[in-house]
């Protein structure tokens, strides 16, 4: 199985633990020997896989069937699930929880690669569209980027999500169309990786309104965006001192 977008928090091994316990219990009830399980934990290369592996040691010691420690194998698979991190027809079960809401990129808002040592900050700041609120604190190289993209600060100023002030053109081009591309690509890759008869469980946030810019869609993002904006400002202020 594969858990796509596993992250490194307390819920990282939750699904794997449930699978292990269900398989162990079912095998015991049926009088069968527990099969060997390969559980692949996938996330971006920057994910803290060291923390994940430490948590796995505790998981293997707390399974329903102690023998599962001898027949269950875990691996960390860094890479984007919008591509092909797994071989052809290698998975029986795929799970992803609230990870597909992240886009593979911000359509149309990319900047050219640069050897500058601050590339990390440039990509994160530009692609997250936090321009209007933090423009005054940006280093000189960001001023150059703004000159190259003069209308960028008006795209979705002050937000990293769809809000009531987001223009409909941005909602469709920057989010909806990019999500369509990403989701179709995701399904295409999984169709190549999942074996015949395999299953996939995807958990996504939903809404009752047809308007993606309604408050129902972004009320959870607002405090997150505020915290992220404060963190960016703190980093920029620190770099100027």
Beta strands, then each sheet from edge to edge (+ up, - down):
strand 1: 2-4
strand 2: 37-43
strand 3: 72-78
strand 4: 91-97
strand 5: 194-203
sheet 1: 3+ 2+ 1+ 4+ 5+
end
